[in-house]
Amino acid sequence: MTASLSRTGAVPALELRDLRRSFRTRDGDVVAVDGVDLVVQPGEVVALLGPNGAGKTTTLDVVLGLTSPTSGTARVLGRSPRGAVRAGLVGAVLQTGGLLPSLTVRETLLYLAACHPGLSGGRGEAADDALHRTGIAHLAGRRVSRCSGGEQQRVRFAAALLADPALVVLDEPTAGMDVHARREFWDVMHAEAAAGRTVVFATHYLEEAEAFADRTVLMAGGRVVADGPTHEVRARALGRTVAVSVPDPDAALAVVAAAVAEAGGAVLHARTDAGRLEVRVSDSDAAARAVLALPGAHDLEVRAGSLEDAFVLLTGRAEPGPEAPGTARPLPASTTAPTTAPTAAPTMEVSR
């Protein structure tokens, strides 16, 4: 572990408390971030997922000290955001800006390294190390103006690692990259995270959040609508689907519903077909035990919903595109799955 990663101690990498940011327009104040509470511990990899206009970029702008909160507080590694950035504790990859087209890629990194006078090995060593770590050493002599959009984004990533920061903040980091470049980028990020670096990234690529983040924060309308380990966000929104082949699916459904209710759970959706029962439940263990005890039951299958399914349920959108504020379907933010039954039984849909 490098020095910059070990010196942070047990202080949270990021701590936002009742964070609000509004902007004044001709039509009145527009609230971009509305009461966000978020704590990220050192070494976590956290995805901020949500549609355009959800408040992700504004939240990251506050974290980077690019804008100040209207109210609430933001602390980065125990310091003010601007203080943490000045100390070289934070590296960032933004969507645009920050590159001089007339310089070569290596000259760009040397120029930016001059902003970090405390580099242990000097500017040249830091620039070359960043080039190799991000897999763009072959671009060292190419002018920035000759680099593709995806290559320029990788140059920004190399710049973000120059000071060996403890926290890396990424705003739509793979925008403009093709599939191959995105895969290479995330391979590098996996290595950085494995070394203990804290990573917070905003994305609208559902598959990136699901594949890379060990924690997902869903945002909509400037608010957090779900927060927890990625697999738990899926489970809290969707439950799990239990499917089984049985001689009498309708009778099996009644047995499963009773068993799940007795365990404190609920059947969220059910489908019966010729010889086959599928139920989406909040307690898949109870459902599976019930169906396995049924005479003639076979071909049992238990599966989780996808993060995309959870996104649709929690934000009311089919995909992470533009949305009007206030369209979220809130789910209380929590880092653990709920363990108590709902106070009122949800309506169960049955399809045939």
C-alpha positions in Angstrom: 0.0 0.0 0.0 1.4 3.4 -0.9 2.0 6.2 1.5 -1.0 8.2 0.4 -3.3 5.3 1.0 -2.0 4.4 4.4 -1.9 7.9 5.9 -5.7 8.4 5.9 -6.3 6.2 9.0 -9.9 5.5 10.0 -11.3 8.8 8.9 -14.1 8.4 6.4 -12.9 9.0 2.8 -16.1 11.0 2.2 -18.8 12.3 4.5 -21.9 14.2 3.3 -24.5 15.3 5.8 -27.9 16.8 4.7 -26.1 18.1 1.6 -28.2 20.6 -0.5 -27.3 22.6 -3.5 -29.6 24.9 -5.4 -29.2 27.2 -8.3 -31.0 30.4 -9.0 -32.6 30.7 -12.5 -35.0 33.1 -14.1 -37.8 30.8 -13.2 -36.7 30.5 -9.5 -34.5 28.2 -7.5 -33.7 24.8 -8.9 -32.7 22.2 -6.3 -30.0 19.9 -7.8 -29.1 18.1 -4.6 -31.7 17.7 -1.9 -30.6 16.4 1.5 -28.1 13.8 0.6 -26.5 11.8 3.4 -23.5 9.7 2.4 -20.5 8.2 4.2 -17.8 6.3 2.2 -15.2 4.4 4.1 -11.5 4.1 2.9 -11.2 1.3 0.3 -14.8 1.3 -0.8 -15.8 1.3 -4.5 -19.1 3.2 -4.8 -21.2 3.8 -7.8 -23.5 6.8 -8.1 -26.2 5.6 -10.4 -29.1 7.7 -11.8 -30.6 9.4 -14.8 -29.4 12.7 -16.1 -30.5 15.4 -13.7 -30.4 13.1 -10.7 -27.8 15.2 -8.9 -24.8 13.0 -9.4 -22.5 15.5 -11.1 -23.4 18.3 -8.7 -22.7 16.1 -5.7 -19.3 15.2 -7.1 -18.6 19.0 -7.8 -19.2 19.6 -4.1 -16.8 16.7 -3.2 -14.1 18.2 -5.4 -14.6 21.7 -4.1 -15.8 23.0 -7.5 -19.0 24.4 -5.9 -20.0 25.0 -2.3 -23.2 23.5 -0.8 -26.1 25.7 -0.2 -26.5 24.0 3.2 -25.3 20.9 4.9 -21.7 19.7 5.2 -19.1 17.9 3.1 -15.8 16.5 4.5 -13.2 14.6 2.4 -10.6 12.6 4.3 -11.3 14.7 7.4 -10.8 18.0 5.5 -12.8 20.5 3.5 -13.1 19.4 -0.1 -10.8 22.1 -1.4 -8.3 21.4 1.4 -8.2 17.7 0.5 -7.7 18.5 -3.2 -4.9 21.0 -2.5 -3.2 18.3 -0.4 -3.1 15.9 -3.3 -5.4 13.4 -1.5 -8.0 13.5 -4.3 -7.7 12.7 -8.0 -10.6 13.3 -10.5 -11.6 12.3 -14.0 -14.3 14.7 -15.3 -16.2 14.4 -18.6 -14.5 17.4 -20.3 -11.8 20.0 -20.0 -8.3 20.2 -18.5 -6.2 19.2 -21.6 -4.1 21.4 -23.8 -4.4 20.2 -27.4 -0.9 21.4 -28.5 1.0 19.3 -25.9 1.9 15.7 -26.2 0.4 13.2 -23.7 3.6 13.0 -21.7 4.1 16.8 -21.7 0.6 17.2 -20.4 1.3 14.9 -17.5 4.6 16.7 -16.8 2.8 20.0 -16.8 0.2 18.8 -14.4 2.7 17.1 -12.2 4.2 20.5 -11.5 1.0 21.3 -9.6 2.1 18.6 -7.1 5.4 19.8 -5.6 5.5 17.0 -3.0 5.9 14.2 -5.5 8.4 11.8 -4.0 10.1 10.7 -7.3 9.9 13.9 -9.3 7.7 14.9 -12.2 9.2 12.6 -14.8 8.9 9.5 -12.7 5.3 10.3 -11.7 4.3 10.9 -15.3 5.9 7.7 -16.6 4.4 5.7 -13.7 0.9 7.1 -14.5 1.3 6.3 -18.2 2.2 2.7 -17.5 -0.4 2.2 -14.8 -3.2 3.4 -17.1 -1.9 1.5 -20.2 -1.3 4.5 -22.4 2.5 4.5 -22.5 2.3 4.1 -26.3 0.5 7.5 -26.5 3.3 9.4 -24.7 4.6 11.2 -27.8 1.2 11.8 -29.4 -0.3 15.3 -29.3 -3.5 15.5 -27.3 -5.3 17.0 -30.4 -4.5 13.7 -32.2 -6.0 11.5 -29.5 -9.6 10.2 -29.7 -12.2 11.1 -27.2 -11.7 7.8 -25.4 -7.9 8.3 -25.4 -8.2 11.8 -24.0 -10.4 10.4 -21.2 -7.6 7.9 -20.3 -5.1 10.8 -20.3 -7.4 12.5 -17.7 -7.3 9.2 -15.7 -3.5 9.2 -15.8 -3.5 12.8 -14.6 -5.8 11.9 -11.7 -3.2 9.3 -10.5 -0.2 11.6 -10.6 -0.2 12.4 -6.9 -1.1 8.9 -5.9 -4.4 10.0 -4.3 -6.3 8.2 -1.6 -9.6 9.0 -3.2 -10.4 8.9 -7.0 -13.6 10.6 -8.1 -14.9 9.7 -11.6 -17.7 11.4 -13.4 -18.9 9.3 -16.3 -15.3 8.1 -16.8 -15.8 5.9 -19.8 -17.8 8.4 -21.9 -16.5 8.3 -25.4 -14.7 5.0 -25.0 -15.5 2.0 -27.2 -16.3 -1.4 -25.6 -12.6 -2.5 -25.6 -11.3 0.7 -24.1 -14.0 0.6 -21.4 -12.9 -3.0 -20.5 -9.3 -1.9 -20.3 -10.2 1.1 -18.2 -12.0 -1.0 -15.6 -9.2 -3.5 -15.5 -6.9 -0.7 -14.4 -9.5 0.5 -11.9 -9.8 -3.0 -10.4 -6.1 -3.0 -9.8 -6.3 0.5 -8.2 -9.2 -0.6 -5.9 -7.4 -3.8 -5.0 -4.5 -1.7 -3.7 -6.9 0.0 -1.3 -7.7 3.1 -3.1 -11.2 4.6 -2.5 -13.1 5.0 -5.8 -16.4 6.9 -6.2 -17.8 7.0 -9.7 -20.9 8.4 -11.4 -22.2 6.4 -14.3 -25.3 5.8 -16.4 -24.0 2.4 -17.5 -25.9 -0.1 -15.4 -23.5 -2.9 -16.2 -20.5 -0.9 -14.9 -22.1 -0.3 -11.6 -23.1 -4.0 -11.3 -19.8 -5.4 -12.4 -17.4 -3.0 -10.6 -19.0 -1.4 -7.6 -19.3 -3.2 -4.3 -21.8 -0.5 -3.2 -24.4 1.3 -5.3 -26.1 4.6 -4.5 -29.2 5.2 -6.6 -30.1 8.9 -7.1 -33.1 10.5 -8.6 -34.5 14.0 -8.3 -31.5 15.1 -6.3 -32.1 12.5 -3.6 -30.7 9.1 -2.6 -33.4 6.5 -3.2 -31.4 3.4 -2.3 -27.9 2.9 -0.9 -26.2 -0.4 0.0 -24.1 -3.3 -1.4 -25.1 -3.7 -5.0 -26.6 -7.2 -4.5 -28.7 -5.9 -1.6 -30.0 -3.0 -3.6 -31.2 -5.5 -6.1 -32.7 -7.8 -3.4 -34.4 -4.9 -1.5 -36.1 -3.7 -4.6 -36.9 -7.0 -6.2 -36.6 -9.9 -3.8 -35.7 -13.1 -5.6 -37.6 -15.3 -8.1 -38.2 -18.9 -7.2 -39.4 -21.1 -10.0 -40.4 -24.8 -9.8 -42.2 -27.4 -11.8 -45.1 -28.9 -9.9 -48.2 -31.0 -10.8 -50.6 -28.3 -9.4 -49.1 -24.7 -9.6 -52.2 -23.0 -8.1 -52.1 -25.2 -5.0 -48.3 -24.8 -4.8 -48.8 -21.0 -4.9 -51.1 -21.1 -1.9 -48.5 -23.2 0.1 -45.6 -20.9 -0.8 -47.6 -17.7 0.1 -48.5 -19.1 3.5 -44.9 -20.2 4.2 -43.4 -16.9 3.1 -46.0 -15.0 5.2 -45.2 -17.1 8.2 -41.5 -16.2 7.8 -42.4 -12.5 7.8 -42.0 -12.0 4.1 -44.4 -11.5 1.2 -45.0 -12.7 -2.3 -44.5 -9.7 -4.7 -45.5 -11.4 -7.9 -46.6 -14.8 -9.1 -47.0 -16.6 -12.4 -48.6 -20.0 -12.9 -48.5 -21.9 -16.1 -48.9 -25.5 -17.2 -46.9 -27.4 -14.6 -44.8 -24.4 -13.7 -44.9 -21.8 -10.8 -42.7 -18.7 -10.6 -42.9 -16.4 -7.6 -41.0 -13.2 -6.8 -40.7 -13.1 -3.0 -38.9 -11.2 -0.3 -37.8 -14.4 1.5 -36.6 -16.9 -1.1 -35.3 -19.4 1.5 -38.8 -19.8 2.9 -40.3 -20.2 -0.5 -37.6 -22.7 -1.6 -38.2 -24.9 1.5 -41.9 -24.8 0.9 -41.7 -25.9 -2.7 -39.2 -28.6 -2.1 -41.6 -30.2 0.4 -44.3 -30.5 -2.2 -45.0 -33.9 -3.8 -43.6 -34.0 -7.4 -41.7 -30.8 -7.2 -38.6 -30.6 -9.4 -36.4 -28.3 -11.5 -36.1 -25.7 -8.7 -34.5 -22.4 -9.8 -33.7 -19.3 -7.6 -32.5 -16.2 -9.3 -31.9 -12.5 -8.3 -33.2 -9.6 -10.4 -30.7 -7.4 -12.2 -29.6 -3.9 -11.2 -31.4 -2.6 -14.2 -34.7 -4.0 -12.9 -34.1 -2.3 -9.5 -33.3 0.9 -11.3 -36.7 0.8 -13.1 -38.6 0.1 -9.9 -36.9 2.7 -7.8 -36.7 5.6 -10.2 -39.7 4.8 -12.4 -37.6 5.0 -15.5 -36.9 2.4 -18.2 -33.3 3.6 -18.6 -31.0 6.3 -17.2 -32.0 9.1 -19.5 -33.2 12.6 -18.7 -36.0 12.9 -16.2 -38.0 15.6 -14.5 -37.3 16.2 -10.8 -39.6 14.5 -8.3 -40.3 11.3 -10.3 -38.4 9.0 -8.0 -40.1 6.2 -6.1 -38.3 6.5 -2.8 -36.9 3.6 -0.8 -35.4 4.4 2.6 -31.6 4.5 2.2 -29.9 1.7 4.2 -26.7 -0.2 4.0 -28.5 -3.4 5.0 -31.4 -5.3 3.7 -34.7 -4.9 5.7 -35.3 -7.7 8.2 -38.8 -6.8 9.3 -42.0 -7.5 7.4 -43.9 -4.6 5.9 -46.7 -3.2 8.2 -49.2 -3.8 5.4 -49.3 -6.7 3.1 -48.4 -5.7 -0.5 -50.7 -6.4 -3.4 -49.7 -9.6 -5.1 -50.0 -9.9 -8.8 -50.8 -13.3 -10.3 -50.3 -13.9 -14.0 -51.5 -16.8 -15.9 
